[in-house]
Amino acid sequence: MSTAYYGFYFSSSADGSSNDYTVYVELQENGGTVNLALRYKNAEPNPLYEIEMDEDDLALFGQMCINLANTMKAYHGDN
């Protein structure tokens, strides 16, 4: 039997450099938490830059991101 791990990552180079700043969200083996990690793409994980979240924390964080994005859109629409 094989084990599957789920997650996603998002990369950005907003500063115009060749550096890919990446946010990783990786489901942990127990399936009850994820690690949210910030690092350069393809860099080794570093626990100093990781936050462990359960499903409620992750959902709240995601909703906060959506709310901020909507606020940004509304602000840019007024200018």
Buried (B, 14 or more C-beta within 10 A) or exposed (E): EEEEEEEEEEEEEEEEEEEBBBEBBBBEEEEEBBBBBEBEEEEEEEEEEBEEBEEEBBEEBEEEEEEEEEEEEEEEEEE
